[in-house]
Amino acid sequence: MSNPLAPEWLSPPVDANALHSGLWPASMRRDSSGALEVGGVAVADLVQRYGTPLYVFDQDDLVARAAHVQGAVTAACARHGVTGSVYYASKSFISGHVVAWIEGAGLGFDVATAGEMAVAIAGGANADHLEFQGNNKSEDEIAQAMSAGVATIVIDAPIEAARIQKIASSVDTRQKVMIRVNTGVHADTHDYLATAREDQKFGVSPEEAIALVSTIRESSHLDFVGLHSHIGSQIFRTEGFLEAATRMVEAYQQVRRDDEPFTLNLGGGFGIAYTEADQPMEVGELIDAIVDHVAAQCAAHGMPVPNLAFEPGRIISGPAGVTLYSVGVTKPVTVHEGDQVATRLYVSVDGGMSDNARPALYGANYSARIASRESGESPVLVRVVGKHCESGDIVVNAEYLPGDVAPGDVLAVAATGAYCYSLASNYNVVGRPPVVAVSGGSSTLMVAGETLDDVLARDQGLSRGQE
């Protein structure tokens, strides 16, 4: 029976142990005892070895997702006789292991800071497969990118064109650049995730971009190679992508030259399922629709189709990751709403907003299951919360779990591979959790967790007392 406190999209499950298809890593399943395993590794073994909270990546699933996107883009573009490139959005999650996996799958890297660039290059990425983004790239960062041989720098403001020209001139090199265009398309997503609204920090208007192209072409050390657009993140519908592509093709018509190679980078933002209610479009179908739309628009204008590029991140790393937590406290809370009285079970775990800030930032919803066992108890409405000193410290806002969920249980939260570790913090002086990869029945530590000693070591006021 549904709990009146549950959101409309959440229905009581027939089986509160079942793993909904599309939410969990491809290898996650329950073993003969009812406990979860992923990549052939039992959750109990992972917890014993690494503790909780713990980020876990299904390596084979992440690599397969990267290869699927690369294949879909390559095939869609080949049908129209052009090249299709894919740049992994490093901000979703990057580490040395991920760099090797993504590079091996044939993708490049979209980096937004010197730090992301450094991880990509140290992890073995070819600098010629990198594009450098960001709305406030410092002169030092630009110089580092040029020194490393980064293929393309994406200009976000007119002042950057002069800045990049000055630095390129000082080292006597030519730098390929693109211009980020704010198309004004309002993506169907959370306001903070929509990055092509007119009144926000990214990019320049199509009119400004067209004018800026002339400036770049007159610059002695810059090579203009295309236009870039990104309308937001976690988008399920095609309309925003297609309208942005229409406006980008119109800008392309204004600036193209027959003697110049040209690329339209149409960004990423492809949505994934975080709950059973989410119904994202299959990424191959979405890419086909966008590429075919660009080709149709170019044909209508009598122009050749440019080379195309995309920047997926979440759709590659998100579903391949889960986070494991240990339950510490459970507490039923009675809620009075009008004439109705209902109970929600609060389940407190040993992590929270320090390892997943998205619910607090965006009101993001997630799904959870008891990982350490199966249960035949009827499902009850729960709210999984963290240990931090904030009422908004919510991990899973609304979920149905077996009614006997109790201290000592291990919970798994789905689709946490993107923007969880990347946004992690030391709030309340906690260390960030470790990150592990699983594949073929074994686990590998990807990123070491932070101990309390690690966190305290940076406080110079404390270190003075230890001298």
PLY file of the C-alpha trace (Angstrom):
ply
format ascii 1.0
element vertex 467
property float x
property float y
property float z
element edge 466
property int vertex1
property int vertex2
end_header
0.00 0.00 0.00
1.29 3.43 -0.92
2.38 5.79 1.84
0.75 9.27 1.53
4.17 10.82 2.23
5.63 9.23 -0.89
6.07 11.40 -4.00
3.67 10.67 -6.84
6.35 9.08 -9.01
7.30 6.46 -6.38
5.19 3.31 -6.19
5.55 0.50 -3.64
7.59 -2.30 -5.24
6.32 -5.82 -5.62
9.76 -6.95 -4.43
11.85 -4.49 -2.41
14.94 -6.65 -3.10
14.73 -6.44 -6.90
17.21 -4.40 -8.93
15.44 -2.28 -11.50
16.98 -2.62 -14.96
18.92 0.44 -16.10
19.69 1.80 -12.63
22.48 -0.50 -11.52
25.86 -1.56 -12.95
25.50 -4.28 -15.57
27.19 -6.91 -13.39
25.29 -6.23 -10.16
23.16 -9.14 -8.99
22.20 -11.07 -5.88
24.13 -14.24 -5.08
22.65 -17.50 -3.81
22.45 -16.11 -0.28
20.60 -12.97 -1.40
23.53 -10.57 -0.90
24.63 -8.28 -3.71
27.77 -8.72 -5.75
29.20 -6.50 -8.48
31.93 -7.36 -10.97
31.91 -10.83 -9.44
32.92 -9.45 -6.04
30.67 -9.84 -3.00
29.64 -6.61 -1.33
30.57 -8.15 2.01
34.15 -8.66 0.78
34.36 -5.07 -0.45
33.12 -3.72 2.88
35.49 -5.93 4.84
38.47 -4.82 2.78
37.74 -1.12 2.23
35.06 -0.16 4.75
32.15 2.22 4.17
31.24 4.65 2.71
32.73 3.22 -0.46
32.42 4.21 -4.11
32.45 1.16 -6.40
32.82 1.18 -10.20
31.99 -1.70 -12.50
35.00 -1.31 -14.79
33.60 -3.39 -17.63
30.30 -1.51 -17.58
32.01 1.90 -17.72
34.24 0.82 -20.61
31.27 -0.68 -22.49
29.31 2.54 -22.07
32.21 4.62 -23.39
32.65 2.31 -26.38
28.90 2.36 -27.09
28.80 6.15 -27.22
31.93 6.29 -29.37
30.47 3.71 -31.74
27.12 5.48 -31.96
28.72 8.85 -32.78
31.13 7.34 -35.30
28.37 5.45 -37.10
25.91 8.35 -37.14
28.49 10.74 -38.55
29.85 8.23 -41.06
26.39 7.97 -42.63
26.80 11.64 -43.59
30.44 11.40 -44.59
31.92 13.33 -41.68
34.05 12.60 -38.65
32.47 12.18 -35.22
34.53 12.75 -32.08
33.69 12.03 -28.45
35.28 13.83 -25.50
34.62 12.34 -22.07
33.44 15.01 -19.61
36.14 14.64 -16.98
34.18 16.64 -14.41
31.78 13.71 -13.95
34.62 11.59 -12.55
38.27 11.30 -13.44
41.13 9.24 -12.06
44.20 7.55 -13.48
42.34 4.28 -14.04
39.42 5.99 -15.76
41.79 7.87 -18.04
43.34 4.60 -19.19
39.90 3.01 -19.74
38.52 5.99 -21.66
41.65 6.42 -23.76
41.54 2.72 -24.56
37.95 3.06 -25.76
39.06 5.73 -28.25
37.57 8.82 -26.61
39.22 12.16 -25.94
38.82 14.27 -22.80
36.94 17.47 -22.03
38.85 19.12 -19.18
37.80 22.29 -17.37
40.73 22.98 -15.04
44.47 22.55 -14.84
43.82 19.78 -12.32
41.64 17.74 -14.66
44.16 18.33 -17.44
47.00 17.13 -15.19
45.16 13.92 -14.25
44.32 13.20 -17.88
47.91 13.65 -19.08
49.48 11.86 -16.10
47.02 9.01 -16.69
48.31 8.55 -20.22
45.89 10.57 -22.32
47.24 11.94 -25.56
47.26 15.73 -25.17
46.10 15.98 -28.78
42.88 14.29 -27.61
42.11 17.01 -25.04
39.97 20.12 -25.26
40.26 22.75 -22.55
37.05 24.39 -21.35
36.13 26.79 -18.59
34.74 30.28 -18.16
37.75 31.67 -16.26
40.92 30.04 -17.54
43.94 31.74 -15.99
47.00 32.70 -18.00
48.97 30.03 -16.18
46.39 27.39 -17.11
46.38 28.47 -20.74
50.18 28.37 -20.83
50.14 24.89 -19.27
47.66 23.70 -21.90
49.84 25.02 -24.72
52.98 23.55 -23.21
51.30 20.17 -22.92
50.10 20.31 -26.52
46.37 20.37 -25.76
44.57 20.20 -29.08
41.85 22.82 -28.64
41.06 25.62 -26.23
37.40 26.64 -26.10
37.03 30.41 -25.83
34.31 31.45 -23.39
34.60 35.25 -23.62
36.14 37.79 -26.02
38.84 38.66 -23.49
40.11 35.09 -23.72
40.86 35.42 -27.42
43.32 38.21 -26.69
44.74 36.31 -23.74
45.33 33.12 -25.73
46.80 35.12 -28.65
49.26 36.86 -26.32
50.45 33.63 -24.74
50.67 31.79 -28.07
52.67 34.65 -29.53
55.08 34.65 -26.59
55.95 31.00 -27.20
55.65 31.29 -31.00
53.02 28.62 -31.48
49.64 28.45 -33.20
46.76 27.40 -31.01
43.52 25.87 -32.27
40.47 27.49 -30.69
36.71 27.10 -30.70
34.07 29.51 -29.42
31.46 28.49 -26.88
28.07 29.72 -28.05
25.22 30.36 -25.64
22.30 29.39 -27.85
19.68 30.59 -25.35
17.96 27.19 -25.45
16.39 26.38 -22.09
17.10 22.74 -21.35
14.40 20.70 -19.61
16.37 20.21 -16.41
17.15 21.82 -13.04
17.94 25.53 -13.31
21.48 25.03 -11.99
22.12 22.35 -14.62
20.86 24.42 -17.56
23.93 26.08 -19.05
22.53 27.77 -22.17
20.14 30.28 -20.62
20.93 33.81 -21.74
21.50 35.12 -18.21
24.35 32.89 -17.04
28.10 32.65 -17.09
28.92 30.34 -20.00
29.66 31.34 -23.57
28.69 34.24 -25.82
25.60 34.89 -27.90
25.53 33.71 -31.53
25.89 37.33 -32.66
28.92 37.87 -30.43
30.43 34.59 -31.59
30.13 35.59 -35.26
31.89 38.88 -34.56
34.57 37.12 -32.50
35.39 34.75 -35.36
36.63 37.72 -37.40
38.91 38.79 -34.56
40.33 35.29 -34.24
40.97 35.01 -37.96
42.92 38.25 -37.83
45.06 36.97 -34.93
48.53 35.83 -35.90
48.73 32.82 -33.58
45.17 31.49 -33.43
43.46 28.97 -35.70
39.67 28.99 -35.61
38.35 25.41 -35.88
34.70 25.54 -34.86
31.83 26.36 -32.55
30.84 24.74 -29.28
27.50 24.45 -27.49
26.32 22.79 -24.27
22.76 23.34 -23.10
22.80 21.57 -19.75
22.82 18.22 -17.99
20.49 15.34 -17.18
18.25 16.01 -20.20
15.76 13.36 -21.34
13.98 15.02 -24.26
15.31 15.71 -27.75
13.68 19.09 -28.33
16.34 21.15 -26.59
19.20 19.39 -28.36
17.57 19.78 -31.76
16.73 23.48 -31.28
20.28 24.19 -30.11
21.63 22.31 -33.13
19.41 24.40 -35.42
20.83 27.62 -33.97
24.38 26.29 -34.17
23.95 25.41 -37.84
22.68 28.95 -38.47
25.82 30.33 -36.81
27.94 27.87 -38.79
26.41 29.23 -41.99
27.53 32.73 -41.05
31.17 31.87 -40.32
32.11 28.86 -42.46
34.82 29.01 -45.12
35.43 26.33 -47.71
39.16 26.33 -47.01
38.88 25.77 -43.23
38.22 22.53 -41.37
35.18 23.00 -39.17
33.68 21.21 -36.18
30.40 21.72 -34.40
30.73 20.47 -30.84
27.20 19.91 -29.53
28.19 19.08 -25.96
26.62 16.43 -23.78
24.03 16.43 -21.03
22.42 13.09 -21.90
20.27 12.00 -18.96
20.39 8.73 -17.04
17.91 6.94 -14.79
18.29 7.55 -11.07
14.88 6.09 -10.18
12.40 3.71 -11.80
10.35 6.75 -12.84
13.16 8.08 -15.05
12.85 7.10 -18.70
15.89 8.44 -20.59
16.15 8.00 -24.33
18.66 5.39 -25.48
21.83 7.33 -26.23
22.36 5.82 -29.67
18.86 6.88 -30.75
19.44 10.34 -29.32
22.73 10.80 -31.15
21.17 9.54 -34.39
18.40 12.11 -34.04
20.82 14.98 -33.41
23.24 14.08 -36.20
20.45 13.52 -38.72
18.90 16.84 -37.72
22.19 18.68 -38.27
22.55 17.04 -41.68
18.99 18.03 -42.65
19.56 21.61 -41.52
22.81 21.83 -43.49
21.09 20.44 -46.58
18.35 23.06 -46.25
21.04 25.75 -46.23
22.96 24.14 -49.09
26.05 23.56 -46.95
28.28 20.56 -46.31
27.83 18.84 -42.96
30.67 19.81 -40.59
32.55 17.36 -38.44
30.70 16.81 -35.18
31.73 16.27 -31.58
29.95 15.34 -28.35
30.91 15.48 -24.66
29.17 12.73 -22.63
30.14 12.20 -19.01
27.33 11.15 -16.72
25.93 8.62 -19.21
29.29 6.81 -19.15
30.33 7.00 -15.51
27.00 7.42 -13.68
25.26 4.04 -13.95
28.58 2.18 -13.67
28.99 3.35 -10.07
27.32 2.58 -6.76
28.01 3.79 -3.24
27.94 1.44 -0.25
26.96 2.67 3.21
26.50 1.07 6.61
23.27 1.72 8.51
23.78 3.17 11.98
20.42 4.40 13.26
16.83 3.82 12.17
14.00 5.99 13.46
10.30 6.01 12.56
8.92 9.55 12.36
5.20 10.23 12.52
4.04 13.02 10.23
0.70 14.85 10.47
-0.56 16.38 7.22
-4.10 17.70 7.51
-6.31 14.84 8.56
-3.74 12.25 7.57
-1.18 10.64 9.84
1.65 8.66 8.27
5.05 7.30 9.23
8.35 7.60 7.41
11.31 5.53 8.51
14.53 7.54 8.68
17.59 5.41 7.95
20.87 7.06 8.91
24.07 5.96 7.22
27.76 6.65 7.73
28.15 9.06 4.82
25.94 11.80 3.42
26.26 15.14 1.71
30.07 15.04 1.97
30.16 12.11 -0.47
27.00 12.95 -2.49
26.11 16.63 -2.59
23.60 16.32 -5.45
20.44 15.87 -3.35
21.31 19.00 -1.35
22.39 21.00 -4.43
19.73 19.98 -6.93
17.08 18.04 -5.05
18.32 14.96 -6.92
16.57 11.64 -6.32
18.33 8.30 -5.96
17.43 4.64 -5.47
18.68 2.25 -2.79
18.59 -1.42 -1.87
19.76 -3.47 1.09
23.01 -4.93 -0.23
24.02 -7.30 2.56
20.95 -9.56 2.47
17.50 -10.21 1.08
14.37 -9.70 3.14
10.83 -11.02 2.92
9.41 -8.15 4.97
6.86 -5.81 3.41
8.30 -2.56 2.06
8.06 0.67 4.04
8.72 4.25 2.97
12.19 5.37 4.03
14.37 8.42 3.77
18.07 7.61 3.77
19.97 10.41 5.49
23.59 11.13 6.29
25.50 11.80 9.48
26.14 15.51 8.90
24.79 18.36 10.99
22.27 19.52 8.37
18.58 18.76 8.04
19.12 18.78 4.28
21.72 16.01 4.54
19.69 13.54 2.47
21.12 10.66 0.46
17.87 9.15 -0.85
14.83 11.33 -0.36
12.17 8.66 -0.86
12.47 4.92 -1.34
10.71 1.72 -0.33
12.92 -0.76 1.53
12.04 -3.91 3.49
10.53 -2.94 6.83
13.22 -4.76 8.80
16.09 -2.57 7.54
18.25 -2.19 10.63
21.59 -1.06 12.06
24.42 -3.09 10.58
22.81 -3.50 7.18
24.78 -2.35 4.16
22.88 -0.19 1.69
23.76 0.27 -1.97
22.78 3.52 -3.70
22.56 3.33 -7.49
23.98 5.55 -10.24
26.53 7.40 -8.11
29.43 7.17 -10.56
29.03 10.75 -11.78
29.31 13.96 -9.77
29.53 12.25 -6.38
33.24 11.79 -5.77
33.84 14.86 -7.96
31.78 17.03 -5.60
32.91 15.34 -2.38
34.07 17.48 0.55
35.46 17.27 4.06
32.37 18.79 5.67
32.21 18.14 9.42
35.88 17.08 9.16
35.26 13.72 7.52
37.56 12.11 5.01
36.47 11.44 1.46
35.75 7.74 0.85
37.95 5.46 -1.24
37.06 4.54 -4.82
37.46 0.97 -6.07
37.01 -0.80 -9.40
35.66 -4.32 -9.73
36.06 -6.68 -12.67
36.31 -10.41 -13.17
35.93 -11.26 -9.50
38.62 -8.94 -8.17
38.80 -5.38 -6.88
41.36 -2.62 -7.39
41.83 0.51 -5.33
41.47 3.50 -7.69
41.61 6.41 -5.25
42.67 6.01 -1.63
40.28 7.19 1.03
41.21 9.98 3.39
41.80 9.17 7.04
41.19 11.67 9.80
44.97 12.10 10.02
45.01 13.03 6.32
42.41 15.72 6.87
44.05 17.13 10.00
47.50 17.18 8.38
46.54 20.18 6.24
45.68 22.32 9.26
48.87 24.25 9.96
47.58 25.43 13.32
47.48 21.82 14.46
50.85 20.92 12.96
52.58 23.67 14.96
51.64 21.92 18.16
53.30 18.72 16.95
56.72 20.26 16.21
0 1
1 2
2 3
3 4
4 5
5 6
6 7
7 8
8 9
9 10
10 11
11 12
12 13
13 14
14 15
15 16
16 17
17 18
18 19
19 20
20 21
21 22
22 23
23 24
24 25
25 26
26 27
27 28
28 29
29 30
30 31
31 32
32 33
33 34
34 35
35 36
36 37
37 38
38 39
39 40
40 41
41 42
42 43
43 44
44 45
45 46
46 47
47 48
48 49
49 50
50 51
51 52
52 53
53 54
54 55
55 56
56 57
57 58
58 59
59 60
60 61
61 62
62 63
63 64
64 65
65 66
66 67
67 68
68 69
69 70
70 71
71 72
72 73
73 74
74 75
75 76
76 77
77 78
78 79
79 80
80 81
81 82
82 83
83 84
84 85
85 86
86 87
87 88
88 89
89 90
90 91
91 92
92 93
93 94
94 95
95 96
96 97
97 98
98 99
99 100
100 101
101 102
102 103
103 104
104 105
105 106
106 107
107 108
108 109
109 110
110 111
111 112
112 113
113 114
114 115
115 116
116 117
117 118
118 119
119 120
120 121
121 122
122 123
123 124
124 125
125 126
126 127
127 128
128 129
129 130
130 131
131 132
132 133
133 134
134 135
135 136
136 137
137 138
138 139
139 140
140 141
141 142
142 143
143 144
144 145
145 146
146 147
147 148
148 149
149 150
150 151
151 152
152 153
153 154
154 155
155 156
156 157
157 158
158 159
159 160
160 161
161 162
162 163
163 164
164 165
165 166
166 167
167 168
168 169
169 170
170 171
171 172
172 173
173 174
174 175
175 176
176 177
177 178
178 179
179 180
180 181
181 182
182 183
183 184
184 185
185 186
186 187
187 188
188 189
189 190
190 191
191 192
192 193
193 194
194 195
195 196
196 197
197 198
198 199
199 200
200 201
201 202
202 203
203 204
204 205
205 206
206 207
207 208
208 209
209 210
210 211
211 212
212 213
213 214
214 215
215 216
216 217
217 218
218 219
219 220
220 221
221 222
222 223
223 224
224 225
225 226
226 227
227 228
228 229
229 230
230 231
231 232
232 233
233 234
234 235
235 236
236 237
237 238
238 239
239 240
240 241
241 242
242 243
243 244
244 245
245 246
246 247
247 248
248 249
249 250
250 251
251 252
252 253
253 254
254 255
255 256
256 257
257 258
258 259
259 260
260 261
261 262
262 263
263 264
264 265
265 266
266 267
267 268
268 269
269 270
270 271
271 272
272 273
273 274
274 275
275 276
276 277
277 278
278 279
279 280
280 281
281 282
282 283
283 284
284 285
285 286
286 287
287 288
288 289
289 290
290 291
291 292
292 293
293 294
294 295
295 296
296 297
297 298
298 299
299 300
300 301
301 302
302 303
303 304
304 305
305 306
306 307
307 308
308 309
309 310
310 311
311 312
312 313
313 314
314 315
315 316
316 317
317 318
318 319
319 320
320 321
321 322
322 323
323 324
324 325
325 326
326 327
327 328
328 329
329 330
330 331
331 332
332 333
333 334
334 335
335 336
336 337
337 338
338 339
339 340
340 341
341 342
342 343
343 344
344 345
345 346
346 347
347 348
348 349
349 350
350 351
351 352
352 353
353 354
354 355
355 356
356 357
357 358
358 359
359 360
360 361
361 362
362 363
363 364
364 365
365 366
366 367
367 368
368 369
369 370
370 371
371 372
372 373
373 374
374 375
375 376
376 377
377 378
378 379
379 380
380 381
381 382
382 383
383 384
384 385
385 386
386 387
387 388
388 389
389 390
390 391
391 392
392 393
393 394
394 395
395 396
396 397
397 398
398 399
399 400
400 401
401 402
402 403
403 404
404 405
405 406
406 407
407 408
408 409
409 410
410 411
411 412
412 413
413 414
414 415
415 416
416 417
417 418
418 419
419 420
420 421
421 422
422 423
423 424
424 425
425 426
426 427
427 428
428 429
429 430
430 431
431 432
432 433
433 434
434 435
435 436
436 437
437 438
438 439
439 440
440 441
441 442
442 443
443 444
444 445
445 446
446 447
447 448
448 449
449 450
450 451
451 452
452 453
453 454
454 455
455 456
456 457
457 458
458 459
459 460
460 461
461 462
462 463
463 464
464 465
465 466
